[in-house]
Amino acid sequence: MTDSVAKLKEELKGMLEGLDVVILDRALEWARQQYRAVVERLDQLLLETCSSGLTAEHIRSVWYNTVLGRVRVRRRQYRDEKGGYRYPLDELLGMEGKSHTTARVKHLALGLACETSFRRSARILEETTAIHLSHQTVWNQLGRVADPCLERGRREIDWFMETGELPQGEGRKIAGLMLEADGVMLSLQRERARKAEVKVGIAYEGWKSVGRDRYATVGKTIYSDVAGTDEYWAGMTLKLQRKYDLSEASGVVLGGDGAGWIKEGLGHFGGTFQLCRYHLNRELTYALGPDRQGVREVQGYCERGEVELACGALTRARERAKSEQAGRIDRVRSYLEANSAGLRDYRTALGGEGRKLRRTGAMEGNVDKLVVRRMKNQGMSWKVEGIRRMLYVRFLYLEGKLKDTLNRHDKQKGLPAIPARKARQIIDKAGVAAPHIGVPETAMPALYGPHVSRHWVKKLKSFTRIDARGQ
């Protein structure tokens, strides 16, 4: 008897612990039925308002991936005047080609994929929502979003490099612009090369205070690609041109670690090159080691642009150094000579106005946040095509533009016009039935079993007598 009671208690405990899941499953099942009824009624409405250019031929079933889970929908197949097949309901709901996934599901899946791996994204969706997508489906969605935009961007870059013509943009007037760039090496798979350099750049108008000794960039624009130097800077130029009138931007400062491809950006934007102080200080510290006074001395010369004095201080330090350290000092001296044009602090030439400005140096943190966290380490390797896709969609996501991109359906042009009033009536009618879902009817064996007279059974039974007022 005792074992039987214990077994019933465990059974009850398990039932109550999973009660929220049971109710959620029932609610989602009801919601899927309502969704199917609404979209099939919309398909009927499309038939009633269909233009003479489309002829309904068959009714086909398909699984839609929605936030409610997978829903099997019957919709009509049409033939157009050219003999091609179309599914107007799919196009109306933003499901083009073989991608029968709602925009909301795409946004959730791609948003996760922009932060973590495709497999982990699919697993998180499955464990926390009613959405069931394979990691390959998530990857395919990335390509469907990115590929048309990347192809269009490639054509624009080719046209600009060939003709030099800049498209019309917002035309915002700016007196100055800060540009910073850096490169990240990513591992490749199934490519001839083992590594590829991702060029990353940011442009911003200035800084704002966000706390004590903490600042954030203002009006930040980000751009990245796996491309040659001229092609990369052409792409950055086009992106900035959509936002600014670059012909009015006279005070451009370009910051970087001294890589040749970064300094070539001056040929596209003009302005002043500024050697990144993070990289400069890192090189000096590595070369001079514990000689803090020597580091500060060379830093001071660099701030004033006194290259010869800086190199002289390094030469004196080399005379006191051992062979291994001497080699490091030689390398940092060559580094200073190669970047002599960018050593002087750009603010010194601006006088009083320069004191209101800050150094360059925002790039290092942005490289980490924009590329490294998602695409480097953890055993990750990519194809070049995959890098470009991820960069494009991830930047859309970080800029808050991914949802608008997903909701833009060019193929909806030419669809039969659906009366808005009738469509609203169909949707509203489905919503009226929602309050009547009620509590799922089911039985609890413990309420009618051999222990019906026990106190805990009576208490449980009392819960089932709660009326509509909650009493």
C-alpha positions as a printed Julia matrix, in Angstrom:
471×3 Matrix{Float64}:
   0.0    0.0     0.0
   2.78   2.4     0.96
   4.58   1.73   -2.33
   1.37   2.41   -4.24
   0.85   5.73   -2.51
   4.46   6.74   -3.15
   4.08   5.8    -6.8
   0.92   7.88   -7.13
   2.62  10.83   -5.46
   5.52  10.62   -7.89
   3.09  10.34  -10.77
   1.21  13.41   -9.55
   4.46  15.31   -9.03
   5.58  14.56  -12.56
   2.19  15.57  -13.94
   2.18  18.92  -12.16
   5.8   19.7   -12.98
   5.02  19.3   -16.68
   1.63  21.03  -16.52
   2.93  24.22  -18.13
   4.35  22.22  -21.01
   1.08  20.34  -21.52
  -0.94  23.55  -21.55
   1.53  25.24  -23.88
   1.42  22.29  -26.3
  -2.38  22.38  -26.33
  -2.41  26.15  -26.85
   0.09  25.91  -29.7
  -1.91  23.14  -31.35
  -5.0   25.32  -31.23
  -3.01  28.28  -32.57
  -1.68  26.19  -35.48
  -5.24  25.21  -36.39
  -6.28  28.87  -36.36
  -3.26  29.84  -38.47
  -4.02  27.16  -41.04
  -7.69  28.23  -41.21
  -6.76  31.9   -41.71
  -4.16  31.39  -44.45
  -6.34  28.9   -46.33
  -9.19  31.41  -46.21
  -6.8   34.05  -47.54
  -5.92  31.64  -50.35
  -9.64  31.41  -51.16
  -9.82  35.21  -51.14
  -6.92  35.3   -53.59
  -8.86  32.98  -55.89
 -11.89  35.24  -55.75
  -9.87  38.34  -56.64
  -7.45  36.67  -59.05
  -6.59  38.62  -62.2
  -7.06  37.21  -65.68
  -3.29  36.77  -66.02
  -3.23  33.88  -63.52
  -5.03  30.57  -63.81
  -5.56  28.3   -60.79
  -4.61  24.72  -61.66
  -3.92  22.59  -58.56
  -4.09  22.58  -54.78
  -0.78  21.63  -53.2
   0.1   21.01  -49.57
   3.24  22.33  -47.93
   4.71  22.7   -44.45
   5.1   26.29  -43.27
   7.73  26.99  -40.59
   6.13  29.47  -38.18
   6.73  30.6   -34.59
   3.82  28.29  -33.7
   5.67  25.32  -35.13
   5.29  23.53  -38.46
   1.84  23.97  -40.04
   0.66  21.98  -43.06
  -1.23  24.29  -45.41
  -3.18  23.58  -48.59
  -2.83  26.39  -51.14
  -3.43  26.86  -54.85
  -0.89  26.64  -57.6
  -1.35  29.09  -60.5
   0.02  29.29  -64.0
   0.86  32.73  -65.4
   0.67  33.94  -68.99
   4.24  32.8   -69.68
   3.54  29.26  -68.51
   5.38  29.59  -65.21
   3.99  28.3   -61.92
   3.35  30.55  -58.96
   1.97  30.26  -55.45
   0.43  33.66  -54.65
  -0.25  32.72  -51.02
   3.44  31.92  -50.47
   4.41  35.24  -52.04
   1.82  37.13  -50.0
   3.27  35.7   -46.78
   6.84  36.4   -47.84
   7.76  32.78  -48.55
   9.61  32.73  -51.81
  10.83  29.75  -53.8
  11.52  26.72  -51.63
  11.79  28.72  -48.4
   8.47  28.21  -46.62
   9.51  30.06  -43.49
   7.9   33.17  -42.04
   9.88  36.4   -41.7
   9.67  36.21  -37.9
  11.21  32.72  -37.83
  13.95  33.87  -40.23
  14.7   36.83  -37.99
  14.93  34.67  -34.86
  17.08  32.02  -36.57
  19.45  34.45  -38.26
  19.68  36.62  -35.14
  20.9   33.58  -33.21
  23.2   32.52  -36.04
  24.81  35.96  -35.94
  25.81  35.32  -32.33
  26.63  31.61  -32.22
  27.16  28.57  -34.46
  24.48  27.26  -36.8
  24.12  23.98  -34.92
  23.8   25.74  -31.58
  21.28  28.19  -33.05
  19.07  25.36  -34.3
  19.32  23.58  -30.93
  18.42  26.71  -28.94
  15.38  27.33  -31.13
  14.2   23.74  -30.71
  14.69  23.73  -26.93
  13.1   27.11  -26.21
  10.43  27.56  -28.88
   8.13  25.56  -31.13
  10.44  26.22  -34.09
  12.21  23.19  -35.56
  14.88  24.02  -38.13
  18.0   22.09  -39.02
  21.36  23.87  -38.9
  21.56  23.46  -42.68
  18.23  25.28  -43.07
  19.56  28.17  -40.98
  22.67  28.28  -43.18
  20.5   28.26  -46.33
  18.47  31.18  -44.99
  21.7   33.13  -44.5
  22.52  32.66  -48.17
  19.02  33.59  -49.37
  19.22  36.89  -47.5
  22.84  37.76  -48.25
  23.49  36.54  -51.81
  21.2   38.94  -53.76
  22.48  41.93  -51.76
  26.13  40.88  -52.11
  25.71  40.45  -55.86
  24.1   43.87  -56.18
  26.89  45.4   -54.08
  29.53  43.74  -56.24
  28.01  45.25  -59.38
  27.93  48.71  -57.76
  31.6   48.45  -56.76
  32.62  47.33  -60.26
  30.7   50.23  -61.79
  32.26  52.75  -59.39
  35.78  51.45  -59.98
  35.23  51.59  -63.74
  33.52  54.99  -64.01
  34.28  56.82  -60.75
  30.61  57.84  -60.49
  29.16  58.07  -56.98
  25.44  57.43  -56.46
  23.15  59.93  -54.79
  22.75  59.48  -51.05
  21.32  61.32  -48.09
  23.92  64.04  -48.61
  24.52  64.88  -44.95
  27.08  67.65  -44.52
  30.01  66.92  -42.21
  33.15  68.94  -41.51
  35.24  65.96  -40.45
  35.14  62.19  -40.27
  37.11  59.63  -38.3
  38.05  56.43  -40.14
  39.74  53.41  -38.59
  40.57  50.03  -40.09
  42.18  46.74  -39.13
  42.47  43.19  -40.41
  41.52  39.82  -38.91
  42.86  36.48  -40.11
  40.26  33.68  -40.31
  40.86  29.99  -40.98
  39.54  28.61  -44.26
  38.21  25.21  -45.29
  37.96  23.71  -48.78
  39.93  26.65  -50.21
  43.39  26.86  -51.76
  44.63  29.18  -49.01
  44.61  28.25  -45.32
  43.86  31.78  -44.09
  42.02  34.85  -45.33
  42.26  38.41  -44.09
  38.98  40.1   -43.31
  39.31  43.86  -43.7
  37.19  45.72  -41.16
  36.58  49.45  -41.02
  34.49  51.91  -39.04
  33.67  55.56  -39.67
  32.23  57.93  -37.07
  31.58  61.62  -36.56
  32.91  62.02  -33.01
  32.37  60.86  -29.45
  29.87  61.22  -26.64
  30.32  60.61  -22.94
  28.49  57.56  -21.59
  29.99  57.51  -18.1
  33.02  58.46  -16.11
  35.99  58.24  -18.48
  33.86  56.24  -20.9
  32.97  57.34  -24.41
  31.03  55.96  -27.36
  31.37  56.82  -31.04
  28.66  58.92  -32.7
  27.11  58.01  -36.05
  29.15  54.84  -36.5
  29.18  53.17  -39.92
  30.73  49.72  -40.29
  31.98  47.92  -43.38
  33.91  44.7   -43.9
  34.86  42.39  -46.73
  37.33  39.79  -47.94
  38.64  41.77  -50.9
  41.6   43.49  -52.48
  42.67  46.92  -51.24
  41.1   49.03  -54.02
  37.92  46.97  -53.99
  37.6   47.28  -50.22
  38.04  51.06  -50.12
  35.66  51.45  -53.06
  33.03  49.54  -51.06
  33.64  51.69  -47.98
  33.36  54.84  -50.13
  30.01  53.74  -51.56
  28.6   52.94  -48.12
  29.66  56.31  -46.71
  28.38  58.13  -49.8
  24.88  56.8   -49.13
  24.98  58.67  -45.83
  27.25  61.69  -46.31
  28.29  64.24  -48.89
  31.93  63.17  -48.98
  32.91  66.15  -51.1
  32.34  68.36  -48.05
  34.33  66.19  -45.61
  37.68  67.98  -45.52
  38.97  66.89  -42.11
  39.34  63.12  -42.49
  41.57  61.22  -40.05
  42.45  57.62  -40.96
  43.73  55.46  -38.1
  45.33  52.05  -38.29
  48.22  49.82  -37.29
  50.39  50.86  -40.25
  49.43  48.08  -42.68
  49.95  49.13  -46.29
  46.35  48.53  -47.35
  45.08  50.83  -44.57
  47.32  53.74  -45.54
  46.18  53.37  -49.16
  42.76  54.52  -47.95
  44.17  58.07  -47.98
  44.09  57.85  -51.78
  40.3   57.49  -51.61
  39.46  59.91  -48.79
  42.49  62.17  -48.42
  43.12  63.54  -44.93
  45.69  62.53  -42.32
  47.01  59.14  -41.29
  47.28  58.42  -37.56
  49.2   55.41  -36.28
  47.09  53.52  -33.75
  48.46  54.2   -30.25
  47.46  50.75  -29.04
  49.75  49.09  -31.57
  52.5   51.68  -31.11
  52.57  51.3   -27.31
  52.42  47.51  -27.6
  55.47  47.47  -29.89
  57.43  49.85  -27.65
  56.65  47.89  -24.49
  57.61  44.6   -26.16
  60.92  46.04  -27.4
  62.06  47.97  -24.32
  60.57  45.64  -21.7
  61.01  46.92  -18.1
  62.6   50.22  -19.21
  59.49  52.29  -18.46
  61.38  55.57  -18.61
  62.68  54.69  -22.07
  59.15  53.81  -23.23
  57.77  57.15  -22.0
  60.66  59.04  -23.65
  60.02  57.47  -27.07
  56.27  57.96  -26.68
  56.82  61.67  -26.05
  58.91  62.05  -29.2
  56.24  60.19  -31.21
  53.46  62.42  -29.9
  55.32  65.47  -31.23
  56.26  63.76  -34.49
  60.0   63.87  -33.72
  60.93  60.69  -35.54
  64.69  61.2   -35.53
  64.76  61.78  -31.76
  62.58  58.69  -31.2
  64.88  56.55  -33.33
  67.92  58.01  -31.54
  66.5   57.01  -28.17
  65.92  53.5   -29.5
  69.5   53.35  -30.82
  70.88  54.24  -27.39
  68.67  51.59  -25.8
  69.94  49.05  -28.32
  73.54  49.66  -27.27
  72.66  48.55  -23.74
  70.49  45.61  -24.8
  71.31  41.94  -25.22
  71.11  40.24  -28.59
  67.49  39.09  -28.42
  66.2   42.44  -27.15
  68.39  44.26  -29.67
  66.53  42.49  -32.46
  63.2   43.61  -31.03
  64.44  47.22  -30.82
  65.59  47.1   -34.45
  62.11  45.94  -35.49
  60.3   48.68  -33.59
  62.67  51.32  -35.0
  61.86  50.12  -38.53
  58.17  50.23  -37.55
  58.45  53.9   -36.53
  60.36  54.84  -39.68
  57.79  53.12  -41.91
  54.94  54.99  -40.19
  56.67  58.31  -39.55
  53.84  60.25  -41.24
  51.35  58.98  -38.7
  53.32  59.37  -35.47
  52.45  62.95  -34.58
  49.18  63.3   -32.65
  46.72  64.72  -35.19
  45.19  66.97  -32.53
  48.31  69.11  -32.1
  47.76  70.73  -35.49
  44.22  71.8   -34.51
  45.21  74.0   -31.57
  42.41  74.67  -29.11
  39.9   72.63  -31.1
  42.15  69.6   -30.82
  41.84  69.55  -27.03
  38.13  68.71  -27.41
  38.91  65.6   -29.45
  40.05  62.13  -28.51
  42.67  59.79  -29.91
  41.87  57.14  -32.45
  41.65  53.66  -30.96
  38.03  52.55  -31.22
  38.93  49.94  -33.85
  40.43  47.31  -31.58
  37.25  46.8   -29.56
  35.1   46.91  -32.69
  37.11  44.2   -34.42
  36.47  41.95  -31.45
  32.75  42.69  -31.29
  32.09  42.7   -35.03
  34.14  39.73  -36.22
  36.26  37.87  -33.68
  33.54  36.86  -31.2
  31.45  35.12  -33.85
  33.89  34.02  -36.52
  37.25  33.26  -34.92
  38.55  30.57  -32.54
  36.38  27.69  -31.21
  37.73  25.57  -34.08
  35.81  27.6   -36.67
  36.81  27.61  -40.32
  35.02  29.14  -43.28
  34.75  29.35  -47.01
  35.26  32.85  -48.42
  31.66  32.85  -49.61
  30.49  31.99  -46.1
  32.58  34.78  -44.56
  30.98  37.35  -46.86
  27.49  36.06  -46.12
  28.0   36.12  -42.37
  29.59  39.57  -42.38
  26.72  41.03  -44.38
  23.9   39.53  -42.31
  25.67  40.05  -38.98
  26.18  43.75  -39.74
  22.51  44.07  -40.74
  21.59  42.47  -37.42
  23.92  44.67  -35.35
  22.66  47.81  -37.14
  19.02  46.84  -36.52
  18.24  46.54  -40.24
  17.76  42.77  -40.57
  14.02  42.79  -39.94
  13.4   45.44  -42.63
  15.47  43.45  -45.1
  13.49  40.27  -44.43
  10.19  42.09  -44.85
  11.17  43.42  -48.27
   9.63  41.1   -50.85
  10.22  42.29  -54.39
   8.46  39.26  -55.85
   5.13  40.42  -54.46
   4.79  42.78  -57.41
   1.92  41.75  -59.66
  -0.01  39.89  -56.97
  -3.82  40.14  -57.09
  -5.02  43.01  -54.93
  -6.7   41.69  -51.79
  -9.42  43.9   -50.29
  -7.97  45.01  -46.96
 -11.38  44.99  -45.28
 -12.07  41.35  -46.17
  -8.59  40.24  -45.15
  -9.01  42.01  -41.8
 -12.36  40.32  -41.27
 -10.78  36.9   -41.81
  -8.04  37.61  -39.27
 -10.41  39.21  -36.73
 -12.82  36.3   -36.98
 -10.03  33.91  -36.02
  -9.19  36.09  -33.02
 -12.78  35.99  -31.7
 -12.51  32.27  -31.07
  -9.38  32.62  -28.94
 -11.08  33.12  -25.53
 -13.01  29.87  -25.98
  -9.91  27.69  -25.94
 -10.6   26.91  -22.28
  -8.69  24.36  -20.23
  -7.78  21.14  -22.02
 -10.13  18.36  -21.01
  -8.22  15.49  -19.48
  -8.54  13.06  -16.61
  -6.51  12.62  -13.43
  -6.65   8.96  -12.38
  -5.7    9.85   -8.82
  -9.07  11.63   -8.31
 -11.04   8.47   -8.94
  -8.65   5.74   -7.76
  -8.51   3.78   -4.51
  -7.14   6.79   -2.56
 -10.05   9.12   -3.26
 -10.65   9.61    0.46
  -7.09  10.7     1.23
  -6.5   14.29    2.28
  -4.09  15.12   -0.54
  -6.54  13.73   -3.12
  -9.39  15.85   -1.7
  -7.16  18.92   -1.86
  -6.24  18.19   -5.44
  -9.88  17.61   -6.31
 -10.8   20.98   -4.85
  -8.52  22.64   -7.39
 -10.65  21.24  -10.21
 -13.75  23.01   -8.89
 -12.46  26.54   -9.45
 -15.14  28.45  -11.31
 -14.76  31.19  -13.93
 -14.33  33.87  -11.21
 -11.29  32.08   -9.82
 -13.11  31.06   -6.61
